[in-house]
Amino acid sequence: MLQLFVDMIERVGFLIALAFAFSRGRWMRSYMSYQGDKTYQWRFLVFFTAYAVIGTYSGVTVSNYTYQPAPWIGEVSPTAAIANSRTVGVVIAGLLGGVKSGLIVGIAAGVHRYSLGGFVAVACMVAPILQGVLAGLCRNAFKRRFRKVASVQLAFVVGFMAESLQMGLILLLAKPWEEAVGLVSLIGFPQTFANSVGVALYFVLYNTMEREEDRIGAEHAHRALQIADMTMPLWRLEFEKAVQEIAKVLNEETKAVGAFFTKNGSDWVMEGRKTKFCIDLFVGIPNQRPIGQFRLYFEREQDDNPSRRRMLTSLAGLLSQQYAFVESERQAQLLAEAEIRSLQAQMNPHFLFNALNTVKSFIRTKPEEARQMVMHLSKFLRKNMSNGNQRMVTIRDEYELVMSYLSLIKARLGDQLEFYADIDERVLDHHIPPFTIQPLVENAIVHGIKGIERTGVIRLIVKEEPESGERHARITVEDNGVGLTFIREDGQEDHTGMALRNIEQRLSYHYGKVRPLEIESSPGEGTKITFWVR
């Protein structure tokens, strides 16, 4: 019995050494340590099925109460049995993968053992199935502890229970019973103890793998933070320049052979070269569609391992947070600039002088109109200040701001200005960024129809219409003025161009379009500006 115990320990040692050799390759760890990822479940099952089959083949033949050590089991005579380490693979599969995994590996190992024959073939076919289920149930009962160092002791106990179950099945099912008793008395203790030690040793190795994965994960997390620290200032550049520089950093720091940025299905930035193996890093603002993705290409499939993928997933989250933070900061700045520009444009002495002078002239001749103008001026200034403190306002609020502004301007210009509004009541409660419609109307008056010999006409159209299969609000501001000119004679962008650029950037931020303003302008004929909101 002692010699058999030593031989069994040697067989178990061979299996553990084999597992250790496999554990050195990171790409094999996903086969050996199932973590619930369905991508690797079938690999896990195949690995431990093969592990159990090798445990059977590497056993020793037992016949007539003696055993014959052999390097490899081929077949078993009708009066013989096998002292083996098959239980190690089956129990580990159940402890790590649960009842389903233990059952599948147990069935495969049991059927294989039955095919070899012997008077205990039936018992040894049923035993792995029940062992796999038992290990899976123990895993569910002690799930948390099997992820800690204490799992070594628990694994030994479960292995001992599983082997004891097999010995009981041999006594129950094997015929003749006298030979079954002799077999169990010979191999019972050596096989039970050796295989229990084998299961425990595997968990020693497993815990070592877990600690190493934790160390690698910590290194990757540190690396991700380093890369994020390098990319943070780059987001403050113009978008295309930013993604180009970030692609360079990702290509160098992640040891990829290529880093591409894709937006709307087309490659915007190409750094390096493409291969068959790639990982996508989606970048965007929470609760909105991704603005695009960085696609990293690697030389080998092994580079796309779970640890690296987790690191890059975390890095994608950091990049998205950076982009969202910088965009939020940029939008706050744009909103502040829009508010200041609007207030400066409307509260400059010239504007106030014209408004108050008109009120003064109406006080005696048209007192009711003078009172209305004061009300409109008060309402206009109040709307300016209240809208400036909000990220979004309703189309109704923006329309009221436009009407207050037009009432002040039309009182001064009289018949020189005509305004027409075609408003769909169904869309007035849609939300838009503040100071979007009013600046367009203001530009149409100040820079469009100013100085023309004919009567200036401005049309505001707000309609619910389909766009890309969805119902959106279409907003159009149209005039019959001189047309748009964004560049002054000194080469600088004029007020009109800056205002439109500000509106376009804010609409792009909220609705994701690169060019949200549709501008149609003809010199001497007028301008039509359209945009869509959800």
SEKOL-103950 format. One record per residue (C-alpha): residue number from 1; x, y, z. Coordinates in steps of 0.02 Angstrom, whole numbers, always signed. Layout:
- keza_px_py_pz
- NUM_X_Y_Z
...
END
This chain:
- keza_px_py_pz
- 1_+0_+0_+0
- 2_+143_+118_+40
- 3_+222_+90_-130
- 4_+53_+121_-214
- 5_+34_+282_-113
- 6_+205_+341_-172
- 7_+162_+299_-352
- 8_-5_+391_-337
- 9_+82_+545_-267
- 10_+200_+538_-416
- 11_+51_+536_-536
- 12_-30_+681_-445
- 13_+135_+774_-447
- 14_+143_+750_-636
- 15_-31_+828_-656
- 16_+13_+976_-544
- 17_+178_+1002_-636
- 18_+81_+998_-800
- 19_-41_+1129_-732
- 20_+104_+1237_-673
- 21_+185_+1230_-844
- 22_+20_+1284_-925
- 23_-4_+1423_-798
- 24_+155_+1509_-857
- 25_+69_+1558_-1019
- 26_-54_+1701_-991
- 27_-161_+1644_-1137
- 28_-185_+1474_-1049
- 29_-246_+1549_-886
- 30_-418_+1582_-957
- 31_-430_+1394_-992
- 32_-382_+1351_-813
- 33_-478_+1483_-715
- 34_-657_+1504_-772
- 35_-725_+1672_-708
- 36_-898_+1671_-785
- 37_-846_+1737_-955
- 38_-941_+1631_-1082
- 39_-805_+1664_-1211
- 40_-687_+1550_-1114
- 41_-809_+1424_-1041
- 42_-790_+1295_-1179
- 43_-600_+1308_-1166
- 44_-612_+1279_-979
- 45_-719_+1123_-1006
- 46_-602_+1054_-1139
- 47_-449_+1085_-1030
- 48_-516_+995_-877
- 49_-591_+853_-979
- 50_-418_+824_-1052
- 51_-345_+843_-876
- 52_-461_+706_-810
- 53_-426_+591_-958
- 54_-238_+611_-932
- 55_-268_+568_-748
- 56_-347_+405_-805
- 57_-212_+361_-931
- 58_-70_+399_-809
- 59_-139_+282_-674
- 60_-80_+108_-626
- 61_-165_-57_-666
- 62_-231_-155_-515
- 63_-273_-343_-532
- 64_-291_-486_-409
- 65_-254_-373_-261
- 66_-89_-314_-336
- 67_-42_-173_-451
- 68_+77_-155_-598
- 69_+151_+18_-625
- 70_+151_+68_-809
- 71_+194_+232_-896
- 72_+26_+237_-986
- 73_-139_+141_-976
- 74_-199_+70_-1141
- 75_-341_-47_-1096
- 76_-403_-136_-942
- 77_-438_-323_-931
- 78_-610_-380_-868
- 79_-536_-428_-698
- 80_-430_-271_-675
- 81_-454_-91_-619
- 82_-356_+72_-621
- 83_-287_+171_-475
- 84_-291_+344_-553
- 85_-299_+533_-528
- 86_-452_+565_-635
- 87_-545_+638_-486
- 88_-425_+786_-478
- 89_-482_+859_-645
- 90_-667_+826_-615
- 91_-671_+901_-439
- 92_-573_+1055_-489
- 93_-692_+1085_-636
- 94_-840_+1079_-516
- 95_-758_+1188_-384
- 96_-709_+1324_-508
- 97_-849_+1313_-637
- 98_-999_+1256_-536
- 99_-1122_+1113_-553
- 100_-1144_+1127_-742
- 101_-957_+1124_-777
- 102_-927_+983_-653
- 103_-1068_+881_-732
- 104_-1004_+903_-911
- 105_-824_+859_-867
- 106_-884_+714_-758
- 107_-989_+641_-899
- 108_-845_+653_-1023
- 109_-720_+577_-901
- 110_-843_+440_-849
- 111_-884_+388_-1027
- 112_-700_+382_-1068
- 113_-663_+273_-917
- 114_-808_+156_-962
- 115_-735_+133_-1136
- 116_-575_+59_-1061
- 117_-669_-85_-977
- 118_-637_-179_-816
- 119_-753_-251_-684
- 120_-774_-79_-602
- 121_-809_+11_-767
- 122_-990_+53_-724
- 123_-948_+118_-550
- 124_-804_+220_-620
- 125_-919_+293_-753
- 126_-1051_+349_-628
- 127_-926_+411_-498
- 128_-853_+559_-599
- 129_-1027_+621_-640
- 130_-1079_+624_-457
- 131_-909_+695_-406
- 132_-928_+840_-527
- 133_-1103_+879_-461
- 134_-1042_+864_-280
- 135_-897_+983_-311
- 136_-1012_+1106_-398
- 137_-1134_+1104_-252
- 138_-991_+1131_-129
- 139_-929_+1274_-236
- 140_-1100_+1357_-227
- 141_-1108_+1329_-38
- 142_-933_+1399_-7
- 143_-920_+1513_-159
- 144_-833_+1658_-72
- 145_-707_+1551_+18
- 146_-653_+1463_-141
- 147_-583_+1631_-199
- 148_-471_+1647_-46
- 149_-320_+1557_+27
- 150_-435_+1455_+142
- 151_-496_+1367_-16
- 152_-345_+1250_-4
- 153_-413_+1166_+152
- 154_-589_+1161_+82
- 155_-526_+1089_-81
- 156_-440_+948_+14
- 157_-601_+907_+106
- 158_-705_+907_-53
- 159_-576_+798_-141
- 160_-581_+676_+4
- 161_-771_+670_-1
- 162_-770_+642_-190
- 163_-647_+497_-180
- 164_-742_+421_-35
- 165_-898_+429_-143
- 166_-807_+335_-281
- 167_-751_+199_-161
- 168_-930_+181_-100
- 169_-994_+163_-279
- 170_-865_+29_-315
- 171_-925_-71_-164
- 172_-1106_-42_-217
- 173_-1098_-76_-404
- 174_-944_-183_-441
- 175_-964_-372_-456
- 176_-905_-489_-385
- 177_-919_-401_-218
- 178_-769_-492_-141
- 179_-653_-423_-275
- 180_-727_-249_-253
- 181_-689_-258_-66
- 182_-511_-315_-103
- 183_-488_-174_-228
- 184_-551_-41_-109
- 185_-443_-107_+33
- 186_-291_-94_-81
- 187_-318_+73_-167
- 188_-441_+160_-49
- 189_-323_+257_+62
- 190_-180_+289_-64
- 191_-296_+352_-201
- 192_-411_+451_-86
- 193_-272_+540_+6
- 194_-161_+568_-147
- 195_-303_+640_-252
- 196_-362_+750_-108
- 197_-185_+818_-95
- 198_-187_+844_-284
- 199_-347_+948_-278
- 200_-275_+1051_-134
- 201_-110_+1078_-225
- 202_-201_+1138_-378
- 203_-285_+1272_-272
- 204_-115_+1322_-204
- 205_-65_+1348_-385
- 206_-232_+1433_-420
- 207_-207_+1556_-278
- 208_-33_+1593_-344
- 209_-108_+1627_-515
- 210_-239_+1742_-436
- 211_-107_+1842_-343
- 212_-4_+1857_-500
- 213_-158_+1914_-597
- 214_-193_+2042_-461
- 215_-15_+2104_-476
- 216_-28_+2114_-665
- 217_-198_+2200_-647
- 218_-122_+2327_-527
- 219_+19_+2359_-650
- 220_-106_+2380_-792
- 221_-213_+2497_-687
- 222_-60_+2601_-648
- 223_-16_+2600_-832
- 224_-192_+2653_-880
- 225_-183_+2799_-759
- 226_-14_+2849_-829
- 227_-83_+2848_-1007
- 228_-238_+2944_-950
- 229_-125_+3073_-868
- 230_-36_+3095_-1035
- 231_-197_+3110_-1136
- 232_-292_+3230_-1023
- 233_-212_+3392_-1088
- 234_-227_+3331_-1269
- 235_-418_+3339_-1264
- 236_-405_+3528_-1252
- 237_-339_+3535_-1430
- 238_-453_+3543_-1581
- 239_-546_+3377_-1591
- 240_-459_+3306_-1745
- 241_-288_+3359_-1680
- 242_-330_+3288_-1509
- 243_-376_+3113_-1572
- 244_-221_+3113_-1683
- 245_-106_+3149_-1536
- 246_-198_+3027_-1422
- 247_-183_+2891_-1554
- 248_+6_+2917_-1553
- 249_+12_+2901_-1364
- 250_-95_+2743_-1365
- 251_+10_+2666_-1502
- 252_+172_+2695_-1407
- 253_+116_+2662_-1229
- 254_+11_+2504_-1257
- 255_+143_+2422_-1368
- 256_+17_+2410_-1510
- 257_+72_+2404_-1692
- 258_-68_+2520_-1746
- 259_-193_+2643_-1670
- 260_-338_+2706_-1775
- 261_-480_+2823_-1730
- 262_-645_+2784_-1816
- 263_-796_+2898_-1822
- 264_-959_+2868_-1916
- 265_-886_+2711_-1995
- 266_-733_+2795_-2072
- 267_-553_+2808_-2013
- 268_-510_+2985_-1960
- 269_-337_+2952_-1892
- 270_-218_+2813_-1942
- 271_-63_+2781_-1839
- 272_+39_+2625_-1877
- 273_-33_+2475_-1969
- 274_-178_+2353_-1958
- 275_-173_+2168_-1911
- 276_-303_+2033_-1880
- 277_-300_+2060_-1692
- 278_-379_+2218_-1622
- 279_-466_+2291_-1469
- 280_-591_+2435_-1477
- 281_-594_+2579_-1353
- 282_-761_+2670_-1368
- 283_-758_+2853_-1320
- 284_-912_+2957_-1284
- 285_-1020_+3048_-1160
- 286_-1129_+2945_-1040
- 287_-1309_+2919_-1100
- 288_-1261_+2972_-1276
- 289_-1200_+2878_-1428
- 290_-1010_+2856_-1433
- 291_-923_+2993_-1532
- 292_-803_+2864_-1602
- 293_-679_+2729_-1555
- 294_-494_+2701_-1544
- 295_-450_+2532_-1620
- 296_-283_+2460_-1563
- 297_-201_+2326_-1671
- 298_-82_+2196_-1599
- 299_+43_+2080_-1679
- 300_-16_+1919_-1597
- 301_-180_+1848_-1533
- 302_-97_+1817_-1365
- 303_-84_+2005_-1340
- 304_-274_+2010_-1330
- 305_-284_+1927_-1158
- 306_-414_+1957_-1021
- 307_-297_+2060_-912
- 308_-248_+2177_-1053
- 309_-428_+2190_-1112
- 310_-484_+2241_-937
- 311_-348_+2372_-932
- 312_-397_+2443_-1100
- 313_-581_+2441_-1053
- 314_-538_+2544_-899
- 315_-432_+2658_-1007
- 316_-579_+2684_-1126
- 317_-684_+2735_-977
- 318_-551_+2859_-922
- 319_-539_+2931_-1098
- 320_-728_+2951_-1104
- 321_-728_+3039_-936
- 322_-590_+3154_-995
- 323_-683_+3196_-1154
- 324_-846_+3225_-1059
- 325_-758_+3337_-933
- 326_-668_+3441_-1065
- 327_-826_+3455_-1170
- 328_-928_+3506_-1019
- 329_-798_+3636_-978
- 330_-797_+3696_-1159
- 331_-986_+3705_-1164
- 332_-991_+3804_-1003
- 333_-866_+3924_-1079
- 334_-966_+3935_-1241
- 335_-1126_+3966_-1144
- 336_-1041_+4101_-1041
- 337_-972_+4180_-1199
- 338_-1144_+4171_-1281
- 339_-1224_+4252_-1129
- 340_-1092_+4388_-1119
- 341_-1098_+4420_-1305
- 342_-1287_+4430_-1301
- 343_-1290_+4545_-1151
- 344_-1152_+4653_-1222
- 345_-1237_+4663_-1390
- 346_-1406_+4708_-1316
- 347_-1352_+4815_-1170
- 348_-1223_+4918_-1261
- 349_-1258_+5105_-1250
- 350_-1309_+5114_-1431
- 351_-1444_+4982_-1412
- 352_-1510_+5052_-1249
- 353_-1502_+5229_-1316
- 354_-1607_+5180_-1469
- 355_-1734_+5086_-1363
- 356_-1751_+5220_-1231
- 357_-1752_+5358_-1360
- 358_-1896_+5271_-1449
- 359_-1987_+5254_-1283
- 360_-1958_+5439_-1250
- 361_-2029_+5489_-1418
- 362_-2183_+5380_-1390
- 363_-2223_+5439_-1213
- 364_-2324_+5591_-1269
- 365_-2382_+5535_-1441
- 366_-2406_+5348_-1413
- 367_-2409_+5318_-1226
- 368_-2480_+5140_-1241
- 369_-2342_+5090_-1362
- 370_-2213_+5169_-1247
- 371_-2280_+5065_-1103
- 372_-2274_+4907_-1210
- 373_-2094_+4945_-1259
- 374_-2042_+4962_-1077
- 375_-2125_+4795_-1040
- 376_-2037_+4712_-1188
- 377_-1869_+4785_-1136
- 378_-1893_+4723_-958
- 379_-1947_+4551_-1018
- 380_-1805_+4541_-1141
- 381_-1671_+4583_-1012
- 382_-1749_+4464_-885
- 383_-1753_+4321_-1013
- 384_-1572_+4355_-1058
- 385_-1515_+4337_-879
- 386_-1624_+4186_-834
- 387_-1583_+4086_-993
- 388_-1398_+4117_-967
- 389_-1403_+4013_-807
- 390_-1478_+3859_-892
- 391_-1401_+3724_-1001
- 392_-1563_+3695_-1098
- 393_-1722_+3795_-1122
- 394_-1884_+3759_-1214
- 395_-1915_+3822_-1390
- 396_-2060_+3919_-1314
- 397_-1940_+4017_-1200
- 398_-1822_+4053_-1344
- 399_-1967_+4107_-1454
- 400_-2028_+4228_-1318
- 401_-1852_+4301_-1310
- 402_-1854_+4325_-1499
- 403_-2023_+4412_-1494
- 404_-1968_+4531_-1356
- 405_-1813_+4575_-1454
- 406_-1911_+4600_-1616
- 407_-2040_+4710_-1529
- 408_-1902_+4829_-1477
- 409_-1819_+4829_-1648
- 410_-1981_+4842_-1748
- 411_-2041_+4990_-1645
- 412_-1887_+5083_-1706
- 413_-1878_+5019_-1885
- 414_-2065_+5020_-1918
- 415_-2110_+4969_-2097
- 416_-1927_+4938_-2141
- 417_-1941_+4767_-2058
- 418_-2068_+4630_-2082
- 419_-2069_+4472_-1978
- 420_-2165_+4312_-2011
- 421_-2175_+4163_-1893
- 422_-2239_+3989_-1937
- 423_-2238_+3895_-1773
- 424_-2294_+3715_-1743
- 425_-2368_+3712_-1568
- 426_-2323_+3528_-1547
- 427_-2137_+3563_-1536
- 428_-2134_+3716_-1423
- 429_-2092_+3609_-1272
- 430_-1939_+3531_-1354
- 431_-1776_+3583_-1271
- 432_-1633_+3673_-1357
- 433_-1474_+3760_-1296
- 434_-1510_+3941_-1246
- 435_-1464_+4086_-1363
- 436_-1481_+3986_-1524
- 437_-1631_+4060_-1616
- 438_-1617_+4239_-1552
- 439_-1436_+4267_-1611
- 440_-1486_+4203_-1784
- 441_-1628_+4330_-1792
- 442_-1512_+4464_-1726
- 443_-1381_+4426_-1859
- 444_-1516_+4430_-1994
- 445_-1565_+4606_-1940
- 446_-1396_+4683_-1898
- 447_-1290_+4601_-2034
- 448_-1420_+4541_-2160
- 449_-1551_+4673_-2197
- 450_-1458_+4824_-2129
- 451_-1430_+4951_-2266
- 452_-1534_+4866_-2402
- 453_-1649_+4978_-2503
- 454_-1798_+4860_-2498
- 455_-1902_+4809_-2349
- 456_-1813_+4682_-2242
- 457_-1907_+4518_-2218
- 458_-1866_+4388_-2086
- 459_-1954_+4221_-2071
- 460_-1947_+4103_-1923
- 461_-2012_+3927_-1959
- 462_-2025_+3794_-1823
- 463_-2098_+3629_-1887
- 464_-2106_+3448_-1832
- 465_-2034_+3347_-1975
- 466_-1951_+3177_-1996
- 467_-1762_+3163_-2005
- 468_-1670_+2996_-2020
- 469_-1833_+2904_-1983
- 470_-1871_+3001_-1822
- 471_-1985_+3148_-1781
- 472_-1880_+3302_-1746
- 473_-1909_+3489_-1741
- 474_-1840_+3587_-1890
- 475_-1799_+3769_-1852
- 476_-1765_+3891_-1994
- 477_-1719_+4076_-1991
- 478_-1725_+4158_-2163
- 479_-1695_+4336_-2224
- 480_-1689_+4430_-2389
- 481_-1532_+4526_-2348
- 482_-1358_+4544_-2420
- 483_-1297_+4366_-2385
- 484_-1163_+4304_-2267
- 485_-983_+4363_-2262
- 486_-881_+4290_-2119
- 487_-710_+4367_-2155
- 488_-677_+4553_-2140
- 489_-555_+4648_-2249
- 490_-420_+4634_-2114
- 491_-432_+4444_-2121
- 492_-517_+4421_-1951
- 493_-678_+4324_-1925
- 494_-822_+4447_-1900
- 495_-958_+4444_-1768
- 496_-1077_+4346_-1880
- 497_-952_+4205_-1906
- 498_-908_+4196_-1721
- 499_-1090_+4190_-1669
- 500_-1132_+4052_-1793
- 501_-979_+3953_-1740
- 502_-1030_+3967_-1557
- 503_-1207_+3907_-1595
- 504_-1142_+3765_-1704
- 505_-1021_+3703_-1570
- 506_-1157_+3698_-1438
- 507_-1280_+3609_-1553
- 508_-1145_+3484_-1601
- 509_-1110_+3448_-1418
- 510_-1293_+3415_-1375
- 511_-1347_+3323_-1534
- 512_-1187_+3243_-1596
- 513_-1184_+3315_-1772
- 514_-1020_+3379_-1840
- 515_-1105_+3515_-1944
- 516_-1278_+3546_-1866
- 517_-1311_+3712_-1955
- 518_-1370_+3700_-2136
- 519_-1329_+3869_-2215
- 520_-1391_+3927_-2385
- 521_-1335_+4103_-2433
- 522_-1328_+4200_-2595
- 523_-1248_+4374_-2610
- 524_-1382_+4506_-2625
- 525_-1525_+4381_-2608
- 526_-1523_+4328_-2426
- 527_-1480_+4188_-2307
- 528_-1570_+4033_-2242
- 529_-1506_+3941_-2088
- 530_-1584_+3778_-2030
- 531_-1549_+3657_-1888
- 532_-1636_+3508_-1811
- 533_-1670_+3468_-1628
- 534_-1739_+3313_-1543
END
